[in-house]
C-alpha cells in the first residue's frame, strides 16, 4: 500500500515529530565516511577580496580544530525558482590560484550577492559553495566531495540555506518560525 495520498500527520498517527527532532534523528543515524576526512582537511573555500568586491579567490584550508572552520557553508537551489529568481551569472569572477586565468563564477549572481551580504554582515570572508569549491570534472573526486557534505555543513560555524520564497503575510513567516523551532 502506498502512502502518496496520506499527509505527514495521518501517516504518523497521533504523534507529530517536529522538524528539529527529525533532523536530530537523522544526525544520530549518521555513519561516518572514512574517505571524507582527508578531502575535508583540504577544503576549498571562496575568500572575498576587499580590494575587488566582485573577485573571489579559491583558498585551501584545514578547517579541523582551528579558526579556519569559521566559514559559511551555503546550501541553495542550483535551479532558480521561476518568477522569483534570476538565472544570470558572470558578475563575479573566481581566481583558483596565482597565475591561473580569471573565470566567471558558475554560481548565479543573485545567490552570491545574498551570501556576500550575509558574510559582510557577520564579518566572515570564507565561503564554501559546492559549484565553486567542490571538484566538478573528476568523477572520483566529485564523489568523495559528495560523500563529505555532512562534514562541510556539520563542522561549519555558519551553515545557511537560501530559500526562494515570497511571504505574503506575517502568518507565513510565523509558520516558518514554528517549523524551525519545533
N, C-alpha and C positions, 0 to 999 in steps of 0.2 A: 504494500500500500504506500503510495507516495503522499508526502505532506506539502506539496507545492501550493495547495489552496488553503492551507492552515496557517493562521497567524502565529507569530512567535509566542504570544501568550497562550493560545489554545494548545500548541504543541507541547508547551512546558507544564501544562496543568495549572494549578493554582499558584505555584511559586513563580516569581518573576525575577530572573537574575539581572543584576544591574550591569551596565557596561563595564564598570570598574571591576566587579567580581569576575566577569567573563575574561577580561584582559589578564587579571591575576591568575586565573585558571590556566590560560594559555602559557603564561610565563612559567608556572610551576611544572608544566608538562614538557617544557623545552629540553631538548637534549643537545649538548654542545657538539659542535662540529670540529673535529681535530684539525682539519686543514685550514680553518678560518682564521686562527690566531696569527700565523705568520703573515698572512695578507694584511690583516688589520694592523699589525705592528708597523707596517709601512704605508699606512693610509694616506691617500692623496686628498688634499683639500684645496679649495679656491681661497686665495688670500686677496683681500681688497687692496687696491693701490690708491693711497691718499693723493698722490700727485696726479693720477689719471683715473678718475672715478669710473670710467667705462672699461677699464682694463683689469682683468682678473688673472692672477698668477697661480699656476698649479704648484703646490708645495707638498713635499712628502714629510711625514712626521711619525712619531711613535707615541700615539695617544695613551698607551698603557701607563697608568700610575704617575703621570705628571701633568703639568698645566696645559699641555697640548691637547688634552681631552676636552678642553674648553672650546669646542667647535659646535656649529649649528648643523644638525643633521636634518635635511629637508626631504619631506615626502610630498609629492604633488602629482596631479594627473598629467601625464605626458600629452594627452589629447585635450585640447581646450574645450570647455563647455560651450556649445553653440549659444549665441546671442549674449553670453556673459563674459567670454574671454577672447582675446585676440591670439592668433597663431604666429604673429611676426616674431622673428629673431634677427640678430645681427647688430643690434645697438651696442652690445657688449662684446669685447674681444678677449680671447684667452691666450696666454703665453704658457706653454708647457715647461720649457727650460730655456736658460740663456742660450741665445743663438738660434733657437727654433723660430720658425715663422709664426707671426701672429695670425690667428684664425678667428673667425666669427664664432660666438658661442652657439651651441646647438639647442640650448635651453631657451624657451620663449622669453622675450624681453619682459613681459608682464610678471612672470614668475621671478626673474632675477630682481626686478625693481622692488617687489614686495619683500623678498628675502633681504636685500641690501638695506632697505628701510629698517627692517627689524634688527639686522646686525648693527646698524648705526645706533639704533635706539638702546640696545643693551650693551653696546661698546665692545663687540666682538668682531674679529676680522677674518676668522677661518670658517669656511662653509663647505660642507660635504653635500653634494648633489649628484645623484647617480650618473646622469648623462655626461657629466664632465669629469667626475672623479673615479669612476669605475671603468675598467677595460671594456671596450665595445667591440673590438675586432677579433682578438684572440679568444676563441670559444672556451678554452680550458680556463684561462684567467677570468673570463666573464662568469663562468660557473662558480669558480672559487669566490668571486666577489658576491655573487648572489647568495651563496651559502653563508656569507659573512654579514649579511644585512642585519641580523639580530644584534651582532656586536656593535655595528655602526650606530644603530639607534639606541640601544640599551646603554652604551657607555658614553654617549654624548651628554653633555650637561644641558644642552639646549635642543632637544628634538622637537621639530614642528611639523605639522601637516597643514598644507594650504587647502582651504575649502573654496569652492567656486559656487557660491550661492548668494542670492539676494534675499535678505529677510524683509518681508513686507510689513511686519509689525513686531512690537515688543514681545508678544506671546511666543513667537517663533524663536526669538533669542532666549527666552526663558526656558523653552523646551530643550534647546541645545544645552543650556547650562545644566538642567536637571539630568540629562543623559550623561554629561561629563562628570557630574558629582555623584551619580549613582542613586 
